[in-house]
Amino acid sequence: MTRLYFVRHVEAEGNLYRICEGQYNGALSPRGEAQLSCVSAYFADIPLDAVYSSDLYRAYRTAQAAASASGLPVIPCRGLREYDFGSYEGESWGDINRRFPEEQHHFYHDLRGFRAPGGESAACVAQRMTDTVKRLANRHPGGSIVIVGHSAAMGTFFPAVQMPFDQVRELQYMKNASVTVMDWDGERFHMVRYNDTSHLSHLPVGDHFTTRPKVEFSYRFADPVRDRDWICHCGEAAWQAVYGNLRLFSMERFYENARGLLLDHSRNGIIPLADGQPAGILLLDSRQQDEPATGHISLIYLQPEFRGMGLGAQLIGKAVVEYRRRGMDTLRLNVASVNQSAQRFYTRLRFRREETRRPFARQYVMRMSIAVPQITAQE
């Protein structure tokens, strides 16, 4: 009998930003970094023969934590990857639910018929995962191995090896950093323990964002003519919220700058939508060329009713995905020196504050790395 410890990767930026990652290679969230120590603690006293992982960074980094006590190498395996979600990948769950209602119904309620546009079907993932896990388990008869992967792929595998696939309806969901234990007797898989999170009670108490927000934004790109009034409203309201007055605010100068950004790149203006209604704005600045591979955020603003719930993380995530697509590895923004709440918010997201750019400036520069290591699969 071979014992298999299935571990879902720790919390990643896709969970925090509310975007579909799939085979998109994202980083860990701050909470995910903290969860690594819990994964290490779980396996501290368990003898292991091998540690296998998906070759996506969020899984590989989790597997390193699982292997830390044993000193075993992590073997990255492409067959353990998450679904190829096709058109879903890098998109917000708000947009996915709006644009693909039929596919999402299958995903949540009748997995047999699910396939994201341009992606893998559930049946293909079930077969891929089953073939891969059997192959890895058969290398270690009578041993114990760790397999680190992803919620949807493993959540499809678990029911698929316990019943005929035509009877499968729903994923067996695993929480981030949870452990599910199965035994393999050479013919069949036997469930021992499912979705164990007891080790996460050791997680240090911290100021973490929820991954179940009250609102999941969808988005549309801003047009300088159609959206002029909204752009101006957001600019004025943002200034008023920070400085408490409009004495130094010029509507004309603000709009002309915003218009220039939108004309420079059609995806520089992003409007978050809640129930189809504008909730704020995100302006990206592709004109600044002073730092190579650095993407600049010119403005991030949410209406008052959407503040205080961590929803700004979704806008930051939208900027991260957009700038990665443009080949950037750093994200930068300026924050008013008097806006301490914003500084705390960005710090929680791993931005680091620098000195002011000019002695007379009223702003701090804050930046965050968005580079993600690529892992080479060995299997």
C-alpha positions in Angstrom: 0.0 0.0 0.0 1.4 3.4 -1.0 0.3 6.4 1.0 -0.3 9.6 -1.0 -0.5 13.0 0.7 -2.2 15.5 -1.7 -1.6 19.1 -0.8 -3.3 22.1 -2.4 -0.9 25.0 -2.9 -1.0 27.8 -0.3 -3.0 30.9 -1.0 -1.9 32.5 -4.2 -2.5 35.9 -5.8 -5.3 34.5 -7.9 -7.2 33.7 -4.7 -6.6 37.2 -3.4 -7.2 39.1 -6.6 -10.2 37.0 -7.5 -8.8 36.0 -10.9 -8.7 32.6 -12.6 -5.2 31.3 -12.7 -5.4 27.9 -14.2 -2.0 27.4 -15.9 -1.3 31.1 -15.6 1.8 31.3 -13.4 1.1 33.6 -10.5 2.9 34.4 -7.2 1.9 33.7 -3.6 -0.2 36.1 -1.6 1.1 37.4 1.7 -1.1 34.9 3.6 0.2 32.1 1.3 3.8 33.0 2.4 2.6 32.6 6.0 1.0 29.3 5.3 4.2 27.8 4.1 5.4 27.3 7.7 2.2 25.4 8.5 2.8 23.0 5.6 6.4 22.5 6.8 5.1 21.7 10.3 2.6 19.1 9.0 5.3 17.0 7.3 8.0 17.5 10.0 7.7 14.0 11.5 6.3 12.1 8.5 8.9 9.8 6.7 8.6 10.5 2.9 10.1 8.8 -0.1 9.4 11.5 -2.7 7.8 14.9 -3.2 6.2 15.7 -6.5 4.6 19.0 -7.6 2.9 20.7 -10.4 5.5 22.8 -12.3 3.5 26.1 -11.6 5.3 28.3 -9.1 2.5 28.4 -6.5 2.5 24.6 -6.2 6.3 24.2 -6.5 6.9 26.7 -3.7 4.4 24.8 -1.5 6.2 21.5 -2.3 9.5 23.0 -1.1 7.9 23.7 2.2 6.6 20.1 2.4 10.0 18.8 1.6 12.0 21.0 3.9 12.2 18.6 6.9 13.1 15.5 4.8 15.6 17.3 2.6 14.1 15.6 -0.5 14.2 17.3 -3.8 11.0 18.5 -5.3 10.3 16.9 -8.7 8.1 19.2 -10.8 5.7 17.3 -13.0 3.6 18.9 -15.8 0.9 16.3 -15.5 -0.1 17.7 -12.1 -0.9 21.1 -13.4 -4.2 22.9 -12.9 -6.8 22.8 -15.6 -5.9 24.7 -18.8 -8.8 27.1 -18.4 -8.4 28.6 -21.9 -10.2 32.0 -22.2 -10.7 32.1 -18.4 -7.1 32.5 -17.5 -6.1 35.9 -16.1 -9.7 37.0 -16.1 -11.7 38.0 -13.0 -14.3 35.6 -11.7 -16.8 38.5 -12.0 -16.1 38.7 -15.7 -16.1 34.9 -16.1 -19.5 34.5 -14.4 -20.9 37.3 -16.5 -19.5 36.1 -19.9 -19.7 32.3 -19.6 -22.9 31.5 -17.5 -23.5 28.1 -19.3 -19.9 26.9 -18.8 -20.0 28.1 -15.1 -23.2 26.2 -14.5 -21.4 23.0 -15.6 -18.3 23.8 -13.6 -20.3 24.1 -10.3 -23.2 21.7 -10.9 -22.4 19.2 -13.6 -18.7 18.8 -14.0 -19.0 16.1 -16.7 -20.0 18.7 -19.3 -17.5 21.4 -18.3 -14.9 22.8 -20.7 -13.8 26.5 -20.6 -13.6 28.0 -24.1 -10.2 27.0 -25.6 -9.4 24.9 -22.5 -9.4 21.3 -21.2 -12.5 19.4 -20.5 -13.1 17.9 -17.1 -12.9 14.4 -18.6 -9.4 15.2 -20.0 -8.2 16.5 -16.6 -9.6 13.5 -14.8 -7.7 11.2 -17.1 -4.5 13.2 -17.0 -4.5 13.4 -13.3 -5.3 9.7 -12.8 -2.6 8.6 -15.2 0.0 10.8 -13.6 -0.8 9.9 -10.0 -0.9 6.2 -10.7 2.5 6.4 -12.5 4.0 8.3 -9.5 2.5 6.0 -6.9 3.7 2.9 -8.7 7.3 4.1 -8.3 7.0 3.8 -4.5 5.2 0.6 -3.5 4.8 0.5 0.2 6.2 4.1 0.5 4.8 7.5 1.2 4.8 10.4 -1.3 3.6 14.0 -1.4 1.8 15.4 -4.4 1.3 19.1 -4.5 -1.3 20.5 -7.0 -4.4 22.5 -7.5 -7.9 22.7 -6.3 -9.9 22.1 -9.5 -7.5 19.4 -11.0 -7.3 17.4 -7.7 -11.0 18.1 -7.0 -11.8 16.4 -10.3 -9.4 13.5 -9.6 -10.8 12.6 -6.2 -14.4 11.8 -7.3 -13.2 10.4 -10.6 -11.3 7.6 -9.0 -14.1 6.8 -6.5 -17.0 6.5 -8.9 -17.6 6.2 -12.7 -17.0 9.6 -14.3 -20.5 9.7 -15.7 -21.7 9.9 -12.1 -19.5 12.8 -11.1 -21.4 16.1 -10.6 -19.2 18.4 -8.4 -15.6 19.0 -7.6 -14.3 17.9 -4.2 -13.0 21.3 -3.2 -9.8 21.6 -1.1 -8.9 24.7 0.9 -5.5 26.4 0.3 -2.7 24.5 2.1 -5.0 21.6 3.1 -3.9 18.0 3.0 -5.9 15.0 1.7 -4.6 11.5 2.3 -5.3 8.5 0.1 -3.9 5.0 -0.1 -3.1 3.2 -3.4 -3.1 -0.6 -3.4 -2.0 -1.0 -6.9 -5.6 -1.3 -8.2 -7.7 1.2 -6.4 -7.5 4.5 -4.4 -8.9 4.6 -0.8 -9.7 7.9 0.9 -8.2 8.1 4.3 -8.6 11.8 5.2 -10.0 14.6 3.2 -9.3 18.4 3.3 -7.4 18.4 6.6 -6.7 22.0 7.7 -5.8 21.3 11.4 -2.2 22.3 10.8 -3.4 25.8 9.8 -4.3 26.5 13.4 -0.6 27.3 13.8 -0.9 30.1 11.3 0.4 33.4 12.8 -2.4 35.9 13.3 -2.1 38.6 10.8 -3.9 41.3 8.9 -5.0 39.3 5.8 -7.5 40.0 3.1 -10.5 37.8 2.7 -10.6 35.5 -0.4 -14.4 35.6 -0.2 -15.2 39.3 -0.8 -18.7 40.7 -0.8 -18.2 41.9 -4.4 -16.3 40.3 -7.3 -15.7 43.0 -9.9 -16.1 42.6 -13.6 -14.4 45.2 -15.8 -14.6 47.3 -19.0 -12.1 49.5 -20.6 -12.6 53.2 -20.4 -13.3 55.4 -23.5 -12.0 59.0 -23.2 -15.3 60.4 -24.8 -18.0 58.1 -23.5 -16.5 58.0 -20.0 -15.3 61.6 -19.7 -17.8 62.5 -16.9 -17.0 59.3 -14.9 -13.2 59.8 -15.3 -13.5 63.4 -14.1 -15.8 62.4 -11.2 -13.3 59.8 -10.0 -10.3 62.2 -10.3 -12.0 65.0 -8.3 -13.4 62.6 -5.7 -10.0 60.9 -5.2 -8.3 64.3 -4.7 -11.0 65.4 -2.2 -10.8 62.2 -0.3 -7.1 62.5 0.2 -6.6 66.2 0.7 -10.0 67.3 2.0 -10.3 70.2 -0.5 -10.0 71.0 -4.2 -7.8 74.1 -3.9 -4.9 72.7 -6.0 -7.0 70.4 -8.2 -7.4 71.3 -11.9 -10.1 69.3 -13.6 -8.8 70.3 -17.1 -5.3 69.2 -16.3 -6.4 65.9 -14.8 -8.7 65.0 -17.7 -6.1 65.9 -20.3 -3.6 63.6 -18.6 -6.2 60.8 -18.3 -7.2 61.3 -21.9 -3.5 61.0 -23.0 -3.2 57.8 -21.1 -6.2 56.2 -22.8 -5.1 57.4 -26.2 -1.6 55.9 -25.6 -2.9 52.4 -24.9 -6.5 51.2 -25.2 -6.2 49.1 -22.0 -4.8 51.9 -19.8 -8.2 52.8 -18.4 -10.1 50.1 -16.5 -13.5 50.6 -14.9 -14.6 48.0 -12.2 -18.2 47.1 -12.3 -20.5 46.0 -9.5 -23.8 44.6 -10.8 -23.0 46.3 -14.1 -22.5 49.8 -12.5 -19.2 51.7 -12.3 -17.6 51.4 -8.9 -14.3 53.3 -9.5 -11.4 53.5 -11.9 -7.9 52.2 -12.5 -5.6 54.3 -14.7 -2.4 52.8 -15.9 0.5 55.0 -17.3 2.3 53.4 -20.1 4.0 56.6 -21.1 6.6 56.7 -18.3 9.8 55.1 -19.6 12.2 56.1 -16.8 12.4 52.6 -15.4 12.5 49.6 -17.8 10.1 46.7 -17.1 8.2 48.8 -14.5 4.4 49.4 -14.9 3.0 52.6 -13.3 -0.4 53.1 -11.8 -1.6 56.6 -12.3 -4.8 56.4 -10.2 -6.7 53.8 -8.3 -10.1 54.9 -6.9 -13.2 53.2 -5.5 -16.5 54.8 -4.6 -17.0 55.2 -0.8 -19.5 52.4 -0.5 -16.8 49.9 -1.8 -14.1 50.9 0.6 -13.0 49.2 3.7 -13.6 45.7 2.4 -10.3 44.9 0.8 -11.8 45.3 -2.7 -8.9 47.5 -3.9 -6.8 44.3 -4.0 -8.9 43.2 -7.0 -7.9 46.4 -8.9 -4.2 45.9 -8.0 -4.6 42.3 -9.3 -6.0 43.7 -12.6 -3.0 46.0 -12.9 -0.6 43.1 -12.1 -2.1 40.8 -14.8 -2.2 43.6 -17.4 1.4 44.7 -16.8 2.7 41.1 -16.8 1.1 40.7 -20.2 3.1 43.7 -21.3 6.4 42.2 -20.1 6.7 44.2 -16.8 8.2 42.7 -13.7 7.6 45.6 -11.2 4.6 47.6 -10.3 4.9 51.2 -9.1 2.5 53.8 -7.8 2.7 57.1 -5.9 0.7 57.7 -2.7 0.1 61.0 -1.0 2.3 61.4 2.1 -0.8 62.4 4.1 -2.7 59.3 3.0 -1.6 56.8 5.7 -4.5 54.5 5.3 -3.5 53.9 1.6 0.1 53.4 2.6 -1.0 50.7 5.1 -3.2 49.1 2.4 -0.4 48.9 -0.1 2.0 47.6 2.5 -0.3 44.7 3.3 -0.2 43.8 -0.4 3.7 43.8 -0.3 4.4 47.2 -1.8 7.5 48.8 -0.3 7.7 52.5 0.4 10.6 54.5 -0.8 11.8 58.1 -0.2 10.0 60.9 -1.9 11.1 61.5 -5.5 11.7 65.2 -4.9 12.4 67.2 -1.7 9.2 69.2 -2.3 7.0 66.3 -3.4 3.9 65.4 -1.4 4.0 61.8 -2.5 5.9 58.6 -1.7 6.9 56.1 -4.3 5.7 52.5 -3.5 6.7 49.5 -5.6 6.1 45.7 -5.7 7.8 42.9 -7.6 5.4 41.1 -9.9 8.0 38.7 -11.4 7.3 35.0 -11.0 10.0 32.3 -11.5 9.4 29.7 -14.2 9.9 26.1 -13.1 11.2 23.6 -15.6 9.2 20.3 -15.4 11.2 17.1 -15.0 8.3 14.8 -15.7 
